């Protein structure tokens, strides 16, 4: 079990019972951004993907620690504008007319997902420089989710790109391509090769179709292993060459935010049924959905709470595997399976590290209408 940073421990010990909270550390966010910048080649722009964690304090921190923000909805666009982001890129396959207009008004660069989306922008009377998102036929990089090289709703089929460019409405000027291909890739060498290939492909394609290429957006995908301390090796990225006159954009979210967050929740009950021991928590997948969504066990650290002034006995278990489960009325409300513990008591806190990204933001908050966790920002 990982040791908790002292400021996180101190913040959690101040919580009232039954405790349940997310802790976000803005210094950890800035450290991750600095580490990434140091590993990237010249002429690379880093935009934080707001979808990973849209807490306003996180967004404000990343708007200044990075070169700007990547957004995928009108709500995220509003967050980015209020955070004072110096640069905003707007992507996503389902933009409304109102969102397209708001993005242009805000000066955001649009990643256009289809010929029809381009037609809608023109019909709104909008003129803009745009990037076209392309779903390439083959991309040699893997991760938890494949976005391209397979049938998905993301981007323009590479085989249809020529037709789209030839029939693009007037008022829209293509300045680059958006080629985000994968989420949560842990292979740094493969990711560097993917980025280098994205640059080569973009230059070749732009030349073939007469596009004045200024931007290659390789998206995000820098991975974190949620079951260990392993992250993608950034060192190979420094070997990528970005030609003069070209800007490489990266849009990481998970890599920047994951290690800046901790989810802590109090043990409400301990019980053994049919040979398995369960720690029932004041929390669960409605706060932290990722383990259930991805089908893995997220490791936890026990923060002991020695004070006990309640008028009933205090259940405890020792030297046994424990399933950490939530308070929801479903057997799928599971965060961890069979993690061994030396001692665990009702009233202790389980703390789940690496929960600064894709944790609260992707969860089904309103199921059963339990109270939300507290949010503590350091």
DRENMI-977610 format. One record per residue (C-alpha): residue in one letter; y, z, x. Coordinates in Angstrom, 2 decimals. Layout:
N
+------+---------+---------+---------+
: code :       Y :       Z :       X :
+------+---------+---------+---------+
:    a :       Y :       Z :       X :
...
+------+---------+---------+---------+
END
This chain:
378
+------+---------+---------+---------+
: code :       Y :       Z :       X :
+------+---------+---------+---------+
:    x :    0.00 :    0.00 :    0.00 :
:    x :    3.42 :   -0.98 :    1.33 :
:    x :    5.97 :    1.63 :    2.28 :
:    x :    9.01 :    1.61 :    0.02 :
:    x :   12.51 :    1.32 :    1.50 :
:    x :   14.32 :    4.67 :    1.41 :
:    x :   17.18 :    3.45 :   -0.84 :
:    x :   14.66 :    2.12 :   -3.37 :
:    x :   12.73 :    5.38 :   -3.38 :
:    x :   15.93 :    7.38 :   -3.83 :
:    x :   17.05 :    5.22 :   -6.74 :
:    x :   13.67 :    5.50 :   -8.48 :
:    x :   13.57 :    9.28 :   -8.10 :
:    x :   16.81 :    9.55 :  -10.07 :
:    x :   15.30 :    7.84 :  -13.13 :
:    x :   14.72 :    9.86 :  -16.30 :
:    x :   11.19 :   10.06 :  -17.64 :
:    x :    9.40 :    7.97 :  -18.81 :
:    x :   10.69 :    5.90 :  -15.92 :
:    x :   10.73 :    2.11 :  -15.97 :
:    x :   13.10 :   -0.01 :  -13.90 :
:    x :   13.75 :   -3.01 :  -11.74 :
:    x :   15.56 :   -2.39 :   -8.47 :
:    x :   17.37 :   -5.32 :   -6.84 :
:    x :   18.72 :   -5.02 :   -3.31 :
:    x :   21.64 :   -7.36 :   -2.61 :
:    x :   21.40 :   -6.77 :    1.15 :
:    x :   17.82 :   -8.07 :    1.05 :
:    x :   19.05 :  -11.17 :   -0.78 :
:    x :   21.64 :  -11.85 :    1.90 :
:    x :   19.10 :  -11.24 :    4.66 :
:    x :   16.70 :  -13.78 :    3.15 :
:    x :   19.49 :  -16.35 :    2.83 :
:    x :   20.51 :  -15.84 :    6.48 :
:    x :   16.90 :  -16.12 :    7.65 :
:    x :   16.47 :  -19.39 :    5.80 :
:    x :   19.73 :  -20.86 :    7.04 :
:    x :   18.77 :  -20.10 :   10.64 :
:    x :   15.56 :  -22.10 :   10.24 :
:    x :   17.05 :  -25.24 :    8.71 :
:    x :   18.25 :  -28.42 :   10.39 :
:    x :   21.89 :  -29.45 :   10.50 :
:    x :   23.37 :  -31.11 :    7.40 :
:    x :   21.22 :  -29.00 :    5.05 :
:    x :   22.74 :  -27.40 :    1.94 :
:    x :   21.04 :  -24.35 :    0.39 :
:    x :   21.41 :  -23.84 :   -3.35 :
:    x :   19.81 :  -20.76 :   -4.94 :
:    x :   17.66 :  -21.62 :   -7.98 :
:    x :   19.01 :  -19.33 :  -10.69 :
:    x :   15.79 :  -19.64 :  -12.73 :
:    x :   14.08 :  -17.31 :  -10.24 :
:    x :   16.32 :  -14.37 :  -11.17 :
:    x :   19.40 :  -14.73 :  -13.32 :
:    x :   20.68 :  -11.15 :  -13.16 :
:    x :   24.48 :  -11.53 :  -12.86 :
:    x :   24.66 :   -9.40 :   -9.71 :
:    x :   21.89 :  -11.42 :   -8.09 :
:    x :   23.60 :  -14.68 :   -9.06 :
:    x :   26.96 :  -13.51 :   -7.71 :
:    x :   25.36 :  -12.43 :   -4.45 :
:    x :   23.55 :  -15.71 :   -3.97 :
:    x :   26.59 :  -17.78 :   -4.95 :
:    x :   28.29 :  -16.41 :   -1.84 :
:    x :   25.26 :  -16.04 :    0.45 :
:    x :   24.18 :  -19.65 :   -0.17 :
:    x :   26.17 :  -22.88 :   -0.46 :
:    x :   25.97 :  -22.74 :   -4.23 :
:    x :   23.57 :  -22.59 :   -7.15 :
:    x :   20.99 :  -24.78 :   -8.88 :
:    x :   20.85 :  -24.36 :  -12.66 :
:    x :   18.59 :  -25.71 :  -15.40 :
:    x :   20.30 :  -24.76 :  -18.66 :
:    x :   23.68 :  -24.23 :  -20.25 :
:    x :   23.17 :  -20.48 :  -19.97 :
:    x :   22.51 :  -20.71 :  -16.25 :
:    x :   25.48 :  -23.06 :  -15.87 :
:    x :   27.70 :  -20.42 :  -17.50 :
:    x :   26.33 :  -17.79 :  -15.11 :
:    x :   27.05 :  -20.04 :  -12.13 :
:    x :   30.61 :  -20.78 :  -13.24 :
:    x :   31.34 :  -17.09 :  -13.84 :
:    x :   29.85 :  -16.27 :  -10.44 :
:    x :   32.36 :  -18.62 :   -8.80 :
:    x :   29.69 :  -20.82 :   -7.23 :
:    x :   31.34 :  -23.30 :   -4.83 :
:    x :   28.68 :  -25.90 :   -5.61 :
:    x :   26.49 :  -26.37 :   -8.70 :
:    x :   23.61 :  -28.78 :   -9.27 :
:    x :   22.21 :  -29.11 :  -12.82 :
:    x :   18.61 :  -30.24 :  -13.36 :
:    x :   15.92 :  -30.00 :  -15.99 :
:    x :   14.15 :  -32.42 :  -18.34 :
:    x :   15.66 :  -31.26 :  -21.63 :
:    x :   19.45 :  -31.20 :  -21.34 :
:    x :   21.45 :  -31.29 :  -24.58 :
:    x :   24.61 :  -33.35 :  -25.05 :
:    x :   26.65 :  -30.14 :  -24.97 :
:    x :   25.05 :  -29.11 :  -21.68 :
:    x :   25.65 :  -32.52 :  -20.11 :
:    x :   29.30 :  -32.43 :  -21.08 :
:    x :   29.72 :  -28.84 :  -19.87 :
:    x :   28.11 :  -29.70 :  -16.54 :
:    x :   30.46 :  -32.61 :  -15.94 :
:    x :   33.46 :  -30.46 :  -16.92 :
:    x :   32.31 :  -27.80 :  -14.45 :
:    x :   32.03 :  -30.35 :  -11.65 :
:    x :   28.27 :  -29.94 :  -11.36 :
:    x :   26.13 :  -32.66 :   -9.84 :
:    x :   23.59 :  -33.87 :  -12.39 :
:    x :   19.98 :  -34.58 :  -11.53 :
:    x :   19.26 :  -37.20 :  -14.20 :
:    x :   15.69 :  -37.15 :  -15.46 :
:    x :   15.38 :  -40.43 :  -17.42 :
:    x :   17.04 :  -43.71 :  -18.39 :
:    x :   17.72 :  -42.26 :  -21.84 :
:    x :   19.48 :  -39.23 :  -20.36 :
:    x :   21.72 :  -41.58 :  -18.38 :
:    x :   22.47 :  -43.51 :  -21.58 :
:    x :   23.42 :  -40.29 :  -23.34 :
:    x :   25.81 :  -39.31 :  -20.54 :
:    x :   27.54 :  -42.68 :  -20.80 :
:    x :   27.66 :  -42.48 :  -24.61 :
:    x :   29.54 :  -39.20 :  -24.30 :
:    x :   32.22 :  -41.09 :  -22.40 :
:    x :   31.43 :  -39.28 :  -19.17 :
:    x :   31.72 :  -40.76 :  -15.69 :
:    x :   29.94 :  -39.05 :  -12.84 :
:    x :   28.18 :  -39.30 :   -9.53 :
:    x :   24.54 :  -38.52 :  -10.18 :
:    x :   21.18 :  -38.13 :   -8.49 :
:    x :   18.07 :  -39.59 :  -10.09 :
:    x :   15.04 :  -37.34 :  -10.26 :
:    x :   11.97 :  -39.35 :   -9.31 :
:    x :    8.33 :  -38.55 :   -9.96 :
:    x :    6.80 :  -40.19 :   -6.91 :
:    x :    3.32 :  -41.68 :   -7.03 :
:    x :    1.90 :  -39.65 :   -4.16 :
:    x :    3.12 :  -36.50 :   -2.47 :
:    x :    0.98 :  -34.77 :    0.18 :
:    x :    2.05 :  -31.19 :   -0.46 :
:    x :    0.41 :  -28.50 :   -2.59 :
:    x :    1.36 :  -25.21 :   -4.18 :
:    x :    0.96 :  -23.25 :   -7.39 :
:    x :    2.47 :  -25.98 :   -9.59 :
:    x :    2.59 :  -29.75 :   -8.98 :
:    x :    5.73 :  -31.38 :  -10.37 :
:    x :    5.22 :  -34.95 :   -9.15 :
:    x :    2.41 :  -37.28 :   -8.21 :
:    x :    0.80 :  -36.42 :  -11.54 :
:    x :    1.71 :  -36.85 :  -15.22 :
:    x :    4.49 :  -34.34 :  -15.92 :
:    x :    7.73 :  -34.46 :  -17.94 :
:    x :    9.76 :  -34.26 :  -14.74 :
:    x :   11.74 :  -37.21 :  -13.48 :
:    x :   11.46 :  -40.98 :  -13.59 :
:    x :    8.12 :  -42.58 :  -12.81 :
:    x :    8.52 :  -44.15 :   -9.36 :
:    x :    7.19 :  -47.44 :  -10.74 :
:    x :   10.01 :  -47.52 :  -13.31 :
:    x :   12.82 :  -46.67 :  -10.89 :
:    x :   13.85 :  -50.29 :  -10.28 :
:    x :   14.30 :  -50.96 :  -13.99 :
:    x :   16.32 :  -47.77 :  -14.44 :
:    x :   18.63 :  -48.63 :  -11.55 :
:    x :   19.11 :  -52.20 :  -12.77 :
:    x :   20.04 :  -51.08 :  -16.30 :
:    x :   22.06 :  -47.99 :  -15.48 :
:    x :   25.11 :  -47.64 :  -17.78 :
:    x :   28.54 :  -48.18 :  -16.30 :
:    x :   30.41 :  -45.07 :  -15.22 :
:    x :   27.39 :  -43.54 :  -13.51 :
:    x :   27.14 :  -43.82 :   -9.74 :
:    x :   23.82 :  -42.98 :   -8.09 :
:    x :   24.43 :  -41.17 :   -4.80 :
:    x :   20.97 :  -39.75 :   -4.19 :
:    x :   17.50 :  -38.82 :   -5.31 :
:    x :   16.02 :  -35.53 :   -6.45 :
:    x :   12.40 :  -35.26 :   -5.32 :
:    x :   11.31 :  -31.67 :   -6.05 :
:    x :    7.50 :  -31.88 :   -5.95 :
:    x :    5.86 :  -28.46 :   -5.86 :
:    x :    6.32 :  -24.74 :   -6.42 :
:    x :    5.24 :  -21.93 :   -4.11 :
:    x :    3.94 :  -23.83 :   -1.10 :
:    x :    2.81 :  -21.54 :    1.72 :
:    x :    2.23 :  -24.27 :    4.34 :
:    x :    5.40 :  -24.65 :    6.40 :
:    x :    4.11 :  -27.60 :    8.39 :
:    x :    3.17 :  -29.48 :    5.22 :
:    x :    6.52 :  -28.68 :    3.65 :
:    x :    8.42 :  -29.96 :    6.67 :
:    x :    6.38 :  -33.17 :    6.51 :
:    x :    7.17 :  -33.46 :    2.79 :
:    x :   10.91 :  -33.10 :    3.42 :
:    x :   10.83 :  -35.64 :    6.28 :
:    x :    8.93 :  -38.07 :    4.05 :
:    x :   11.41 :  -37.49 :    1.21 :
:    x :   14.25 :  -38.48 :    3.53 :
:    x :   12.42 :  -41.59 :    4.78 :
:    x :   11.45 :  -42.65 :    1.26 :
:    x :   15.00 :  -42.14 :    0.00 :
:    x :   16.53 :  -44.22 :    2.78 :
:    x :   14.03 :  -47.03 :    2.25 :
:    x :   14.40 :  -46.99 :   -1.54 :
:    x :   18.19 :  -46.83 :   -1.42 :
:    x :   18.27 :  -49.83 :    0.90 :
:    x :   15.95 :  -51.80 :   -1.38 :
:    x :   18.08 :  -51.20 :   -4.46 :
:    x :   21.57 :  -51.18 :   -2.95 :
:    x :   22.18 :  -47.46 :   -3.51 :
:    x :   24.88 :  -45.89 :   -1.35 :
:    x :   22.72 :  -42.92 :   -0.37 :
:    x :   24.51 :  -39.66 :    0.35 :
:    x :   22.06 :  -36.99 :   -0.87 :
:    x :   18.36 :  -36.28 :   -0.61 :
:    x :   17.45 :  -33.28 :   -2.74 :
:    x :   13.98 :  -32.00 :   -1.84 :
:    x :   14.16 :  -29.16 :   -4.37 :
:    x :   12.51 :  -25.80 :   -3.83 :
:    x :    8.89 :  -24.80 :   -3.31 :
:    x :    9.20 :  -22.40 :   -0.35 :
:    x :    6.35 :  -20.04 :   -1.09 :
:    x :    5.58 :  -16.34 :   -1.17 :
:    x :    2.11 :  -14.80 :   -1.51 :
:    x :    2.48 :  -12.14 :   -4.21 :
:    x :   -0.74 :  -10.40 :   -3.15 :
:    x :    0.27 :   -9.80 :    0.48 :
:    x :    3.24 :   -9.85 :    2.84 :
:    x :    2.67 :  -13.52 :    3.73 :
:    x :    5.43 :  -16.08 :    3.20 :
:    x :    5.82 :  -19.70 :    4.19 :
:    x :    6.44 :  -20.22 :    7.91 :
:    x :    9.98 :  -21.58 :    8.13 :
:    x :    9.81 :  -22.61 :   11.80 :
:    x :    8.53 :  -26.18 :   11.18 :
:    x :   11.53 :  -26.91 :    8.95 :
:    x :   13.85 :  -26.89 :   11.96 :
:    x :   12.06 :  -29.99 :   13.28 :
:    x :   13.16 :  -32.11 :   10.32 :
:    x :   15.87 :  -34.61 :   11.25 :
:    x :   18.66 :  -35.27 :    8.76 :
:    x :   20.53 :  -38.46 :    9.68 :
:    x :   24.30 :  -38.52 :   10.08 :
:    x :   26.06 :  -39.27 :    6.81 :
:    x :   23.23 :  -37.79 :    4.75 :
:    x :   23.06 :  -34.38 :    3.09 :
:    x :   19.72 :  -32.66 :    2.55 :
:    x :   19.73 :  -30.24 :   -0.39 :
:    x :   17.13 :  -27.51 :   -0.80 :
:    x :   16.88 :  -25.39 :   -3.96 :
:    x :   14.77 :  -22.30 :   -3.15 :
:    x :   14.50 :  -19.41 :   -5.58 :
:    x :   11.31 :  -17.44 :   -5.02 :
:    x :   11.66 :  -17.28 :   -1.23 :
:    x :   15.21 :  -15.93 :   -1.47 :
:    x :   14.74 :  -13.39 :   -4.26 :
:    x :   11.13 :  -12.17 :   -4.30 :
:    x :   11.44 :   -9.54 :   -1.58 :
:    x :   14.72 :   -8.22 :   -2.98 :
:    x :   13.10 :   -6.77 :   -6.10 :
:    x :   10.79 :   -3.90 :   -7.08 :
:    x :    9.38 :   -3.15 :  -10.52 :
:    x :    8.57 :    0.51 :  -11.09 :
:    x :    6.94 :    2.05 :  -14.12 :
:    x :    5.56 :    5.48 :  -14.99 :
:    x :    1.89 :    6.20 :  -15.67 :
:    x :    1.62 :    7.36 :  -19.30 :
:    x :   -2.15 :    7.83 :  -19.49 :
:    x :   -5.30 :    7.67 :  -17.39 :
:    x :   -8.60 :    6.89 :  -19.04 :
:    x :  -12.05 :    5.61 :  -18.17 :
:    x :  -13.83 :    3.32 :  -20.65 :
:    x :  -17.13 :    1.53 :  -20.08 :
:    x :  -17.01 :    2.35 :  -16.39 :
:    x :  -13.44 :    1.16 :  -15.63 :
:    x :  -10.45 :    3.42 :  -15.03 :
:    x :   -7.14 :    2.39 :  -16.54 :
:    x :   -3.62 :    3.53 :  -15.72 :
:    x :   -1.61 :    2.87 :  -18.86 :
:    x :    2.02 :    2.21 :  -17.98 :
:    x :    5.43 :    2.49 :  -19.61 :
:    x :    5.81 :   -1.22 :  -18.99 :
:    x :    3.61 :   -4.26 :  -18.58 :
:    x :    3.56 :   -8.01 :  -18.85 :
:    x :    6.51 :   -8.05 :  -21.29 :
:    x :    8.55 :   -6.97 :  -18.25 :
:    x :    6.50 :   -8.60 :  -15.49 :
:    x :    4.44 :  -11.54 :  -16.74 :
:    x :    3.56 :  -13.30 :  -13.50 :
:    x :    0.17 :  -11.63 :  -12.77 :
:    x :   -1.13 :  -12.45 :  -16.24 :
:    x :    0.34 :  -15.95 :  -16.18 :
:    x :   -1.16 :  -16.78 :  -12.79 :
:    x :   -4.35 :  -14.74 :  -13.13 :
:    x :   -4.03 :  -12.55 :  -10.05 :
:    x :   -3.78 :   -8.81 :   -9.31 :
:    x :   -0.37 :   -7.68 :   -8.07 :
:    x :   -0.69 :   -4.79 :   -5.60 :
:    x :    1.22 :   -1.59 :   -6.23 :
:    x :    2.44 :    1.41 :   -4.26 :
:    x :    2.20 :    4.91 :   -5.76 :
:    x :    5.41 :    6.93 :   -5.73 :
:    x :    4.20 :   10.50 :   -6.36 :
:    x :    6.20 :   12.63 :   -8.77 :
:    x :    5.28 :   16.27 :   -8.19 :
:    x :    7.46 :   17.86 :  -10.87 :
:    x :    5.54 :   18.54 :  -14.07 :
:    x :    7.10 :   20.74 :  -16.77 :
:    x :    5.40 :   19.30 :  -19.84 :
:    x :    3.48 :   21.56 :  -22.24 :
:    x :    0.13 :   19.82 :  -21.78 :
:    x :   -2.38 :   19.14 :  -19.03 :
:    x :   -1.79 :   16.50 :  -16.37 :
:    x :   -4.62 :   13.95 :  -16.05 :
:    x :   -5.43 :   12.73 :  -12.56 :
:    x :   -7.99 :   10.55 :  -10.80 :
:    x :   -9.05 :   10.50 :   -7.16 :
:    x :  -10.71 :    7.96 :   -4.90 :
:    x :  -11.39 :    5.36 :   -7.53 :
:    x :  -10.43 :    1.76 :   -8.38 :
:    x :   -7.74 :    1.58 :  -11.06 :
:    x :   -6.64 :   -1.18 :  -13.43 :
:    x :   -2.87 :   -1.03 :  -13.98 :
:    x :   -2.27 :   -2.06 :  -17.60 :
:    x :    0.73 :   -2.12 :  -19.87 :
:    x :    1.73 :   -0.62 :  -23.18 :
:    x :    1.17 :   -3.75 :  -25.26 :
:    x :   -1.51 :   -4.15 :  -27.92 :
:    x :   -3.41 :   -6.87 :  -26.09 :
:    x :   -6.19 :   -6.72 :  -23.48 :
:    x :   -4.29 :   -9.33 :  -21.45 :
:    x :   -1.51 :   -6.88 :  -20.61 :
:    x :   -2.82 :   -6.37 :  -17.07 :
:    x :   -0.84 :   -6.22 :  -13.84 :
:    x :   -3.58 :   -5.20 :  -11.40 :
:    x :   -7.37 :   -5.04 :  -11.44 :
:    x :   -9.44 :   -2.54 :   -9.46 :
:    x :   -6.95 :   -1.37 :   -6.84 :
:    x :   -8.38 :    1.67 :   -5.04 :
:    x :   -6.26 :    4.83 :   -5.14 :
:    x :   -6.69 :    8.12 :   -3.29 :
:    x :   -4.96 :   10.09 :   -6.02 :
:    x :   -3.05 :    9.07 :   -9.11 :
:    x :   -1.61 :   11.28 :  -11.83 :
:    x :    0.07 :   10.78 :  -15.15 :
:    x :    3.79 :   10.94 :  -14.40 :
:    x :    3.53 :    9.20 :  -11.02 :
:    x :    5.24 :    5.83 :  -10.62 :
:    x :    3.55 :    2.57 :   -9.76 :
:    x :    5.91 :    0.34 :   -7.80 :
:    x :    5.28 :   -3.40 :   -7.59 :
:    x :    7.04 :   -5.08 :   -4.64 :
:    x :    7.94 :   -8.78 :   -4.37 :
:    x :    9.16 :   -8.83 :   -7.97 :
:    x :   12.68 :  -10.09 :   -7.39 :
:    x :   11.72 :  -13.61 :   -8.53 :
:    x :    9.94 :  -14.95 :  -11.62 :
:    x :    9.29 :  -11.45 :  -12.91 :
:    x :   11.61 :  -10.19 :  -15.64 :
:    x :   13.09 :  -13.64 :  -16.23 :
:    x :    9.84 :  -15.31 :  -17.32 :
:    x :    8.51 :  -12.42 :  -19.41 :
:    x :    8.12 :  -12.14 :  -23.20 :
:    x :   10.59 :   -9.28 :  -23.61 :
:    x :   10.56 :   -8.90 :  -27.37 :
:    x :    6.82 :   -8.64 :  -27.98 :
:    x :    6.29 :   -5.24 :  -29.70 :
:    x :   10.00 :   -4.45 :  -29.18 :
:    x :    9.51 :   -1.84 :  -26.46 :
:    x :   12.69 :   -0.82 :  -24.63 :
:    x :   13.71 :   -2.94 :  -21.65 :
:    x :   13.54 :   -1.44 :  -18.17 :
:    x :   16.64 :   -0.17 :  -16.48 :
:    x :   18.20 :   -2.43 :  -13.86 :
:    x :   19.42 :   -0.84 :  -10.66 :
:    x :   21.38 :   -2.94 :   -8.17 :
:    x :   21.76 :   -1.66 :   -4.62 :
+------+---------+---------+---------+
END
